Amino acid sequence: QVQLVESGGGLVQPGGSLRLSCAASGFIFSKWTMGWYRQAPGKQREVVAGVTTGGSTVYADSVKGRFTISRVNAKNTVYLQMNSLKPADAAAYYCPGAHHWGRGTQVSVSS
């Protein structure tokens, strides 16, 4: 069955960095566009970044220049490098795939 396991979240100070990972299984990873979404308490889920099968990337305006999405098809894994983190980036982060969602990983940004 399809599984997506996000990891790498945690508590970081403003200006800090985190690298999220999403390990996928149960589908042909290389044939799917992958992305990261986030949802903060009381807010709607929003798209953060996406990477196509060919490696093209797209970002939400709020994270451009600070976040980098990448994928390694040989590892069935998609990453999100997050730099210069702000309190507004605090949320649960998810990487859906093949119409499935994982449990997410929590990112907290606080001094």
N, C-alpha and C positions, 0 to 999 in steps of 0.2 A: 504494500500500500504506500501511498504518497506520504512522505514525512519531511518536515522542514524543522530544523532545530537551530534557533538563533542563540548566539552566545556573545560574550564580550562586554556586556553592559556593566554599569557600576556607578559609583559616585565619583565625580571629578569636580575640581574647582573651575570657576569661570576662566576661560583661556586655555584650559587643558585639552587633552586628546584622548580619544578612545578608538579602538578598531573593533567593529562588529563583524561577526562571521555568521554565515547561514549555510549549514550542511543539508543538502537535499538528497533524497533518495526516492525510488519508486516510480520515476518517470525519466524520460530522456532529457536530461538537464540541458544539454547543448542545443536543443531545438526550441527552447523557451526563452523569451525575453524575461529577465528577472528584475525585481525592483525592491526598494525598501520603502516602507510606509511607517508612519508614527502616529500615535494617539496619546494626547495628554488628557488628564482628568477633566471632564466637563467639556471637552472639545471633540470635534469630528476628526475621524481618521484622515490623514492627508498623505499624499505621495511625497517622498523625499527625493528619490533618485531612481533611475532605471538604466539598465544596460541591455542592449539587444544581443541577438545571437552573433552578430558580426562585431560586437564590441563598441558600438556607438553608445554614447551616454547622454543623459538628460537629467537636469537638476531643477528642483524648486528654487525660485528666486531667493528664498530665505537662506539657502545653504550654499549657493554658488560661490566658488572660490574658497570654501572652507571644508566641504565634504568631497570625497572621491569614492565612486563606486567602481568595483572591478569584479571580474569573475575568473575562475580557473576551472575550465570544463573538465580537465583531467581529475579534479578533486570534487566535482559536483558542488562547488562552493562559490558563494558570492560574498563579497566583503564590502564594508562601508568604513572608510577611514574618515574620522571626524576630528577636525582641528578647530582651534579657536572657539571652543564650545561656549555657549551662552545659556543663561537660565531658561531662555525660551526654547532651547533644544531638549529640555527634559521631557521625557515621554517614554512610553513603551514602543519599541521598534520591532517591526515585523517584516519578513520577506516572504510574500506569498509565491506559490508556484503551482502550475498545473491546476489552478482553481482551488487550491488548498492553502490554509494558513497554519503557521506554527503558533506556539504559545507566546512568542515574543521575548525580548530581553529589555530590562528596564535601564534607562539612562537617567541619572540624576545629576544636576549641575548646581552646585551650591558652595558658597564659601563657609 
